[in-house]
Amino acid sequence: MSSKRTTESVQAQPEDLTVRILSLLKEKEKERPVRKVALQFPEGLKRKAHGISEALRRAGYEIVISGEPCWGACDLDLDLLKNSDILIHIGHAPVDERENVIFEYFSQDFDISQLEDAITSIESRRVGLITTIQHVHLLDDIIQFFSDRGIECVIAAGSERTPFKGQVLGCTFEAAKNTGCSEIVYIGTGLFHPLGVHLATGARVVAFDPYTGRTEIPDERRMLIKRHALIEKAKEARSFGILLSKKSGQRREELARKLEVLSDKADIIEIGEITPDALLNFGYDVYVNTACPRLAYDDQARFPVPVLSPQEFEIVCGAREWEEFEIDEIT
């Protein structure tokens, strides 16, 4: 399993992260001088910043650390890169090609024998197998585990945003769709990914959390009831703010322009970090999200007014029927 991208990407265990970064920088210096290094961490890894920075400074590099929020490889701090020789983005695999960016992501192990619990929830003898970037290195072992128990696993390539077979993101479920299976096993935390996979494929999804050891079958009914209520409320709106992200891998300008013409009540708002406070002073009745799809689904409770997906806005405007509801993806 390897990326076909020209953008550099590697996988690393947390304990050898600094050693790996130093090795990558030395390799890069064979091509050209590298002195000023920008580091970017996702929210859950920011506490590692000082230790890594300290080691790199001792090695002779000038270090600057991004203080901006970071939720994925779609969220590169390109302004910081402008004033640096190279940006090291830690924690994620690449979603697109970027010059002078190194993606250093984690591989996290778990006890595969825990999957014995998931076996009892699987109904088919042939299933699709998907996971997040942290666990793709274990897929061959997982396939063998299931095979030993009479279950054939299918892993498939995804979109350009997912360089590894079997890898899914919160914004793309192509690796699940491409299995062609009526039942899919998801290995990872939370229910957003498996719920999205179910809505995107129609397949039955068995979700196994390797950290809790729990197996769940996601049920979309509660989510769809909430989304339907938001759509009905939005039909009464006098104004719509269409959110166009400034983030490197979330900017869907063509989509935003397409949505804008559906209503004479709609304006495009170009924005970096989408938060309740950032939207509060605009006062639109409804916002339409063309940035990270999870904002509309996972974060709705944080916003005082409806935040719709592009497909939901199309339903509000009569360009799509409710029966044609689809989960939003960036493919």
Buried (B, 14 or more C-beta within 10 A) or exposed (E): BEBEBEBBBBBBEEEEBBEBBBEBBEEBEEEEEBEEBBBBBBEEBBEBBEEBBEBBEEBEBEBBBBEEBBBBBBBBBBEBBEEBBBBBBBBBBBBBEBEBBBBBBBBBEBEBEBBEEBBEBBEBEEBBBBBBBBBBBBBEEBBEBBEEEEBEBBBBBBBBBBBBBBBBBBBBBBBBBBBEBBBBBBBBEBBBBBBBBBBBBEBBBBBBBBEEBEBBEBEBEEBEEEBBEBBEBBEEBEBBBBBBBEBBBBBBEEBBEBBBEBBEBBEBBEBBBBBEEEBEEEEBBBBBBBBBBBBBBEBBEEBEBBBBBBBBBBBBBEBBEEEEBEBBBBE
